[in-house]
Structure formats: structure tokens, C-alpha cells
Amino acid sequence: MTLGLKWERRFKVIAGALWMIFILTWVLFPTYWIALASFKHPKDLAVRIPLFWTTEPTLMSYKGLFTQPFLQFERLTLNSLTISLGATFLSVVIAVFAGLALARLKFPGRQRLGMAVFFAYLVPPVLLFIPLYVVMATFKLIDSRLGLVLVYSSFTVPFCVWMLRGYFHNIPVELEECAMIDGCTRVGAWVRIVLPLASPGIAAAAIFAFTLAWNEFLYAYILTETANAQTMPIGLASFIQLDVYRWGELSAGALLMAIPAVVLYFLGQRFVVAGLTGGAVKG
Amino acid sequence: MTQAGAERADPGGTRGLTDPKSRLRLPTETVLGIALMIPALATIIGLIGYPTLYAIWISLHTKLLAVRDMPFVGLENYVTVLSQGNFWHALGRTIYFTVVSVAIKVCIGMATALVLNENWPGRGLARAAVLLPWALPPLTAVVTWRFLFNDTTNVLNYILIKAHLIEKPILWLAKAEYAMPSAIIVGVWQGFPFFAITLLAGLSPIPDNLYDAAKVDGAGIIHRFLYVSLPAVFPVLMVAVTLSTIWTFNQFTVIWLLTQGGPGEATTTLPIAAYQQAFVAGSKNLSRGAVYAVLTFPVLVILVLLLNHFISSREETEA
């Protein structure tokens, strides 16, 4: 049942184009809609026939978001930033050590340890959130930013170790050997040769760890109680549960929260690609 | 596996290290390796290994949120939970949610990857656009979809009615029969880019001459997909399916923010049930919640073993 090649090609082009139109609409329309809503005047949000465009964009919703007394959006932003940066810093440092060990040193059980780190990343929060709550309560780390930094390390550390191990693996060991013949110590060769070469990988690991922590919901939901440690998603979720939907403010908040995540994600993507293809060795 | 095979399966170029004359071979290698692993191991053991065991420990006691003591009760909690219909219904919903979501993600992801693998102007932009839902925080994705589903603004229903796809508005989140499909729609929206991108990465190294050879042999478009593309991406596909199954099975955030398990119990999957038992319902019984969580553990173990199998068989074919 082979069609003629010409017809087949035509079919392929048309089907592909239709599919892409469908997919792009499906992906982009919701995003457009929420971005639009955040700039709409409140009266345009309450209408019965939806408006697909606004002629008078306003920042009212954004102002409302920051002046909402019960929400303390600035505080939530600050918490999200501190906690995500803390978890990122902690896990990148830990992961550089572990990644070097797993990629560069021969010791018994190395392969198994590498796999164990990967599987540790797959253990879902759903299994861990109850025991972690009890542990955190024992150490008086409920509603504490430090507590969340520690808990977030449970997924950012395995993630970064796994990523950096792979990255270090792809840096030719010969470079290090040359440095050592020239009189570097092993650690010296790592610091002077491997780490600078791996900097795109380290940056990418840091970026992805940051977005993982920034987006996290379940742990923050159970381990925080007040604006003392609550993060952006928790504050915005309390918005959803109000009786009156404030779609303007909610859209503005959800969009503001998404911007760093999306920008960093695409930046990290580029780092990974550039780092793996750019390479330092020629030939 | 032979020694030589093991060497090849370890493509880190560590072979230089085994040369006895090289300065690289330090007797301290093991010590240094373990020392460098200690912080990571401490994190993993302290924040994953220990809590996993502690979850089992809690499930064997009665631990209420507001009470300090936790008396030992053995398997009593398990007997209670397993004899209630709630657990089995939640398990059924979780399996339904997982199987349907992953199946749709695979289909949409595969179709998208196939189109993105062709050469056409603007496909770089399209690729970035497809990644967008995956890059969004789950909270943003859910707020967006709640807004689309919402019955006062009604934009989704408005569009569907205008397009003559439905006759009267659908109560997406308020009606039990639509709540689960709605949750699946949002989950698929966020999750399919993962498949599109991993499958694209699996498709792009297939050389054109394989397709050309198949064309010469008279293979149509469907046969070329079945006998050229699919076998080539199959290992990647299996890894992606297992990973996505683990994540989907344990999905909490999307369902909770979308429906909180409702209406009624229509979207109460196991993760939602575990949370509700521990932090919402009646006496806030952490042990009951732990039982729900621990009972998902066998599923995780099976999936991880499968994943291990797929990954190691992939490494063997690559070596």
C-alpha cells in the first residue's frame, strides 16, 4: 500500500503542518491567556464573553499583588529567592566533590554509588514528606527557611551529582594527565583544568537546581506556616483557595513567578548544549 | 560480562589511571574518593534513606499530628487501610491517571518529535515553544488551566462552543466525571514536552540514508516509522516512559492545586490520599498517611528495577 512518493510527501507536509498548528496553539494559547489577564482591567476580567485582546493594558493587578496585606508578596519573593539560592549553593558544592569522585577516581563500589545517586533522585516526595515533617518538627525546623534549604537538598543534591558526574566524564582525562606531568597535583589539576572546563556544566546544574527549588510545592506547603518561610507558590495557592477569585492578581503572581523559572530553564538548556558541543580539546 | 566489556562500558577514559607507571595511580585514590563522597552520601542517607525507613517505622505506630507520643501498633494501620475501600479506589484512580496520562504523553510527544525532526524554517522556535509548559512552575500551569476551565470567564467553553465541538458548557472541575479528564489534560500539557524533547534527541541521529534505503525497498511512511524510526528510539522511549510513569504516579502538586482531590473523591489519587490522611482529615493521622505512602513503594521499586534494566541494556548496545 505504498502511495506515490510525491503524494506521500504532500501528505507528510500537510499532516505535519496541521499537527504543529494544533500543538503550538495548545501550548501557547493558555500562556497568552494568563499573560493577557494579568494586564487586563478588572472589569474586563468579569465579562461574560471573553475578550481576546485588551486595548487598555494596566498594571493594576501587579500593584494589587504587592499591596495585598495578607499576602506579603515581597516577603514571599525574598523567601523563594533565599531558599532556592541556599539549596543551589549547598548542592552545587556537594555535587562538585561527589561528581569528581565518581567521574575521576577508581574506588570500589563507584558504579553502584553512581546508580544509587540516580535512584535517590527518583524517590518521590510523596514517600518522604511525612517522615521529613516529623524530623523537621523534632529539630524545630518547621516554618524555617533553613529547614526548607535542607529538605530541598534531598532532590537538588542527587540531581546535581548526577549531572556533574556525566559532565566531568566528558572532559578528556588526558588534559588532567598533561597538567600532572607538568607538576600539578591531582587536586591542583582539578581546580585549574577540570573545573574551569566544566563551568558551563556547573552553571547548568546550578540553574536547574535553582528552578527545581523555585518551583517546589509539596514540601513548602507542609513545612511552612507563615510568611516567615512561605514561598511564592504557597502564597499564591492560598489565593486560589479564597472564595472570590482574584484572577488579575493571581495571573500576575503566577506569571511573575514563572519568568525566572522559564528564563533560567532556557539559559540552562543552552549551557548544556554549548558545553557538550563546544569542548576544549581539538582533535 | 568480560573484563574488556566492563572497560568499554565505562567510557570515562579512566583507563589511563590503571597504568602502574603513571603518577596518577595514587594509593590514596579510594580514601580521597570516599572523602569526597561523604557530603553527598550524608545528604542522601539523611534526607532520603533514613526518612524512607522512618516512614515505615511511623506506619507501624500511631502518630497523630498534634500528639507527641507514638505507641507501637504493629500492622494494625495496614490492616485498617487495606480493608477500607478508600485505598483501593485511590489506587484504581492513580493507575487510571498514570496509564492514560503517560499513554497520551507518548503519542503527542512522539508525533511532535517526528515533525520537529524534519527540516523546516522556524522549527528552532517551535522547539522552544513546545518546551515552555515543561519549564513553567506547576503552580503557574495550574493557575493558567484553572483560569481556562473556570466557569465564570468560561473561555475554554466559549471557544469549544463557537467551534461547535460541544453544545453546552462543560463544568470541567465541578463535575466528578470531568474532573479526572481535566487533571489529565493539565498533567499531559506539562509533561508531554519531556517526551517530545527526549524522543527528538533519539530521532535526530538516525542517518537519512536509512530512510532512503527503506524508500528504495518500497517502504511507505508508516513502514518507515515502524521499522526505522521506532526501533532506533525504542531504548530512549522506554527510559522516558519509566521516568514519566514514576513522576505521574506520584503527581501531587497538579492534582492538589487543581481539584484538591475532589469533587467528592473523584481525583483522590494515592499521593492526595496520603496528604489528606496526614494533614487534613479528622485526627490528622500521620501513620495512616505513611501507610498510603509506603504502599506506593513497591510500585516505585518495580519501576526503578525496570529503569535499571533499560539503562543497562542501552549502555550495552552502545558499548
Interface residues (C-beta under 8 A of the other chain):
Chain A: M1 T2 L3 L5 E8 F11 K12 G16 W19 M20 I23 L24 W26 V27 L28 P30 T31 W33 I34 A37 L45 A46 R48 I49 P50 S91 V93 I94 A95 F97 A98 L100 A101 L102 A103 R104 L105 K106 F107 P108 R110 Q111 L113 M115 A116 V117 F119 A120 L122 V123 P124 P125 V126 L127 L128 F129 I130 P131 L132 Y133 V134 V135 L150 V151 S153 S154 V157 P158 V161 H169 P172 V173 E174 E177 M180 I181 R186 T211 W214 N215 F217 L218 I222 M232 P233 L236 A237 I240 Y245 W247 L250 S251 A254 L255 M257 A258 A261 V262 Y265 F266 Q269
Chain B: D10 P11 G12 G13 T14 G16 L17 T18 S22 R23 L24 L26 E29 T30 L32 G33 I34 L36 M37 P39 A40 L41 T43 I44 L47 I48 G49 Y50 P51 T52 Y54 A55 W57 I58 K63 I108 A111 T112 L114 V115 E118 W120 A126 A128 A129 V130 L131 L132 P133 W134 A135 L136 P137 P138 L139 T140 V143 T144 W145 R146 F147 L148 N150 T152 T153 N154 V155 Y158 W189 K215 G218 A219 G220 I221 L243 I246 W247 F249 N250 F252 T253 W256 L257 L270 P271 A274 Y275 A278 F279 L286 G289 A290 A293 V294 T296 F297 L300 V304 L307 N308
